[in-house]
Amino acid sequence: MRLKGVLRRVALLAITAVSLYLVGPAVLRTLASWPEVRDLDPFLLQLIVIAQMAAFACLWAILRITLETNRWLPVITSQLAANAAAKVLPAGGAAGGALQYAMLVRTGVPKGSVASGLAAASALTTGIVLALPALAVPALLGGSPIDHSLARAAWAGVAALVLLVAAGAVLLFADRPLRFLGRLIQDVRNRVLRRRASLAGLPDRLIAERNAVRTLLQSRWLEALLATAGRWGFDYASLLLALVAVGARPAPTAVLLAFCVAQILALVPFTPGGLGFVEAGLTGTLVLAGVSANDALVASLAYRLASYWLPIPVGGGAWLVYRRRYGAS
């Protein structure tokens, strides 16, 4: 079992190394724009950072709702530390999620609430990202000049939104599909991990957790929806501010599609936080949106400095605050 774990980690590191090698040129091209970022209007750069801070604050509000806690410190420190871990570790999303879970449990949040709360928050934020391209559809129908590649992305977003809403409605209000899914996961897990104790009762646990999340969102659904919209709205605003800082004025609908592409690429598990993939994808889609190649590089770097690089040291500081208040996780 230990050998399998070692081999899995080696394979993961190898995939990450190859991915970084492939996307390295995109990262270097973006970082080469640093001298031009320093020449941007300091006031606009501050607004970009403030917009990112507001986006994080909205995410903390979502977590307080889904975790059913009124405490801010555990939510803020665990999210910031987990976010930093996800940006510097291979398979960062899984590592960050595990760290956030452990930190929240140590502060006294029940394990069941942590598991269902983090899952609900992830579903809300990811669902909105898939839905955002649909907002550009009125512009497409109105004949606005948007590159065909971005137009296809918008229609794909509409299809994803329909599927997401349908799947979410089924899982939220129908027991039979969720029980089937639970049995399937349970059977596969027991067959793959035969040497471990058999897993039992997963379908019932999924139903119980689903009911808890459904009850929670029914009572505070508007607050959760507004916080989720704010989380991505402020993030999108920071990208618009970065474009304003370089003097670019593309259509907001086209920038929205480029923004959605960047967020989806950030979910790519091959590099931490989608490093390299986001830089290449965001720069390319901004060019399709009508931004010059140089301005797209500078705007992408300004945006990523606030959304990717700056939260890393902030997350380290949050970890130290957490250790001082709650002890080692």
RABELWO-V800530 format. One line per field, one symbol per residue. ss: DSSP state (H for helix, E for strand, C for the rest). Layout:
ss = ???
This chain:
ss = CHHHHHHHHHHHHHHHHHHHHHHHHHHHHHHCCHHHHHCCCHHHHHHHHHHHHHHHHHHHHHHHHHCCCCCCHHHHHHHHHHHHHHHHCCCHHHHHHHHHHHHHHHCCCCHHHHHHHHHHHHHHHHHHHHHHHHHHHHHHHCCCCCCHHHHHHHHHHHHHHHHHHHHHHHHHHCHHHHHHHHHHHHHHHHHHCCCCCCCCCHHHHHHHHHHHHHHHHHHHHHHHHHHHHHHHHHHHHHHHHHHHHCCCCCCHHHHHHHHHHHHHHCCCCCCHHHCCHHHHHHHHHHHHCCCCHHHHHHHHHHHHHHHHHHHHHHHHHHHHHHHHHHCCC
